[in-house]
C-alpha cells in the first residue's frame, strides 16, 4: 500500500506516446504533422481514407492528448452484422485529425490521405478502462457516422505484429442494412474539402506554397483541365487493374430483359428508361468513334457528341449510353430525335452515359456495376463544362414510385440493374426493364390508303417474326402521325414497293400496298388480342438502329431472383408495370395509400387533411417524406434542427419546437453545451426519425448555419429575399439576380433555392473560419451595401412599413441559433410549397417561391441535385470579400 501511495504521489516519467509515430517518419520530406494540441471542447474523432499500398480507412479517437488509431481495411459499415477488422497502429498527434495530402513515394504510408469523416465521440464509462479490457463502447457524432459503436479486441494467435480488433455498429436508429446501403460507397469524398481519392487537389492542400503562376490562356487551361481529369481517373483505378489491356475493336452492348414485376431480392439500381438511340463510344488515344447497338459507325452524324466525349480526358475506353432529344417539358421525345437527324440539327442531342465496360485502358467488365458507375461519374463530374454529356442517375426510391412518376412524365418506364453484376454482352437478366405500357418494334409490311382529308397513307401494316424467322401479321397503326411524318414515311416506303404481302398469312379483308420488310417502326399499344393483333396502337417513329430480322414479340418474364432465395414467392408487381394504359395522375383525395414506414411506427389519423386548399393529407405528407428522404436528410444531418408542427393542420395553430421533448423517436440529442440552459437541441439523421416527426405532425424542418462538428463556426450565410407589399414575382427574380451579381463581385460563389413561400433563398457556403458574430456582421454589411447601392429595390430594415414596394434581404438568419427552412422541406402554407435547390440558370423559368409544391415536386426529385457541383463553393474563404468591403470582424477590432 505504501508503495502504491508513493507512486501515486511521485509518478514515474512516462514514455513519449508519439515516439513510434515519429520514428517511422522523416518530417523534412513528408507533409504530416509532428504534434498538436487539443482543439476545442469534447473528444474528437476522425476517419481518414488512405490510398497506401491498399486502400483502407484509419479510425482515430482522441484520448489523453493523442489519437488512438486503428487501420480498418474495408472501412466502417452501418450494418451490425458486418464486423469490420480494425488493426491497432501507433498513436498519432492531434493535428493529424486535420491532415489531408499525399505522403511521398518511398516513405512510410506513401499515398493520398483525405478526411473521410470527423466529429466528436463520447465513451460509455471510462475509456481507458475499456481499452485496457479490450472492449470500448462509444457514441459518434459525425457527418457520416452516428450512433453507438463498439471496438472489441480479438484474442489473436499470439504472433501478430499488430493487435487485431473488431469495429461493430450497435443496434440503434443509425443502422442501415448492408444489402441496401454502403456508407463508404455512397459518400466517398472528404468532409473538409470534398476531395476524393485520386484528386490531385487533395495533395496540393498541404503542400508548401509555390510562386504564383501566370494566368493561363484559354487553350492551355483546356489542356490543363483535360490532364487533371485524366490524372484523377488514373489515380482512382484499383491497384489490381493498373496494367493496360488491349481495347477491343467492337463491343456488343448489354441488353435488358422485359419483366412483369420488381425483383423480390438483391440490390438493384433503377434509372429512367430513355426514349432514344443506344450509343457506344470507343475512345482510343484521343480518337472517338460512336457506334449503334448493331455496330454502325455514327461518328460522322454526331461530331459534336464525339468532340465532347474526347474532352472527358479519357485515353482508352468503351462507354455505354443513349442519345436523346428533350421536348418542352424536358422529357425525351423519340420523334424529335428522328427530326434532328433528318434536319441535321444534332446540336440538340444529349448523350446520357450509364456504364463503362472499359475505362482508362482497363477491362472493367468483371467489376460490379456500382464500381463501374462510380468511376464513370468521377470522369463526367471532373469535366463539368460539357453541355451535352450527362450521367444517367439512379434513384434511391421505391421502384414502384419511380415507375409511377416515369409514367406520369410520359416516359417509357424504368431500367433496373443489379448493383453487384458484371457487364454481360447481349440480353441478360441482371438488367431488366419495367414499362408503363406495352411498347416495342414492328416490321412494316405495307400500308393502307388514306381516308378523308389525310394525305400520304392511312395506316401501317405491322408484323413480327417467330422463332423460325417467319413474319406474322400483327395488326396496324393509324395514329401518332403528323403531316411531316406522313410525307416522310411515304417517301421512304415508295422505293420498297413489292408485288405480294411479306406476311405468312393475312386475315380476310386486309388490303394494302405491300413493301419489302426492311423498315422498323416503334409502336406503343394497349394490349395483344387473342389472335395476336395490337389494340389502340400509336406510332412513335422509325428505328434505324435495329435490324428487321431481329423483331419478334417481346414477352415479359418473371423478375430474376438471387440464387438461394425462396422459390415460389410472388414478386411485387409495381403500379403501372405492363398496364393496359399509363397510370393516371394521383387525384386530390384523402384516401390512404401505402407507404413504407419504420418498424413499429403506425401513422395515426392518416386521412386527416393537412391543407384544406389542396386536400393534401397526413398520409401524402408521409409518402413525400419517404420518397424525398435521400434528398432531405443530407441537409439535416449534423445540424441542429427546429421543427414546425401543425397538429390541427396548417390552418390551425403552429408550434415551433427547438429542443427535444423526448416524444419523437429516432431524434438525436446534441451536446448539452450547445445550448446549456435548455433541453438538448435535436438532429434528424435517419429516415425513421424523419417519418416519426411526420407522425407527430411536423411540416417544416429548419436548420442552423453550422454543423455539430464546429458549432461555433458557421459554414454558410443565408440571405432570405422577403418581398414587401406590392412586389411582384418578376421583381423578386430580378432581385435574386442582383444579389447573385453583388456576391460575384465580392468573389463569393452562391447557391439558389426556392423558399417554398413567397421569396427565394441565396446561400453562400464557405470553409468555417469565423465565429457567429463575425459572420452575422459580414452578412449585414453585404445587405447594407446592397440597400445603399439600390435603395429603390432593397431595404436592410425589417418591418412591413419599411419594405413596401421593396425587398427585405434578411441577414438575421445568420446569428447563432437562427434557422432557415431546409432544402426539400415542405412549408406549412396553403398549397404546401417545397423549398427546392435550383440552378441560377433556372431562375428565369421559376414562377414563384412556391414553384415546387407537394403535388408536383416528384418530377424534380427524379432530376440531378442542383447543388451537386457545389464542392468548390464549400471550400471558398471570406477574406477577399472582407477586404473589398473593408470589413474587420468584431473580435479583431
ABEGO torsion letter per residue (X at the ends): XAAAAAAAABBBBBBBAAAAAAAABBAAABABBABEBBBEBEBBBBBBBBBBABBBBBBBBBBGGBBBBBBBAAEBBABAABBBBBBBBBBBBAAAAABBEBBBBGBBGBEBBBBABBEBBBBBEBAAAAAAAGBBBBBBBBAABBEBBBBBBBAEAGABABBBBBBBBBBBAABBBAAABBAAAABABBAAAGBBBGBAAAAAAABBBBBBBBBBBAAAAAAAAAAAAAAAAAAABBAAAABBBBBBABBBBBBBBBBABBBABEBBBBBBBBBBBBBBBBBBGGBBBBBBAAGBBAAAABAAAAAAAAAAGBABBBBBBBBBBBBAAGBBBAAAAAAAAAAGBAAABBBBBABBABBGGBBAAABBAAAAAAAAAAAAAABAABAABBBBBBBBBBAAAAAAAAAAAGBAEBBBBBAABBBBBEBBAABBBBBABBBBBBBBAEBBBBBEABBGBABBBBBBBBAAGBBBBAEBBABGBBAAAAAAAAAAAAAABBABBABABBBBGBBBBBBBBABBBBBBBABBBAAGBBBGBBBAEBBAABBAAABBBBBBBBBBBBBGBBBGBBBBBBBGBGBABBBBBBBBBABBBBBBBBBGBBBBGAABBABAAAGBBAAAAAAAAAAAAAAAAAAABGBBBBBBBBAAEAABBBBBBABBAGABBGBBBBBAAABAABBBBBBBABAAAAAAAAAAGBABBBBBABBAABAABBABBBBBBBBBBGBBAAAAAAAAAAAAAAAAAAGBBBBBBBAGBABBBBBBBBBBABBAAAAAAAAAAAAAAAAAABAAABBABBEAAAABGBBBBBAAAABBGBBBBBBGBBBBBBGGBBBBBBBAAAAAABABAAABBAAAAAAAAABBBAAAAAAAAAABBAAAAAAAAGBBBAAAX
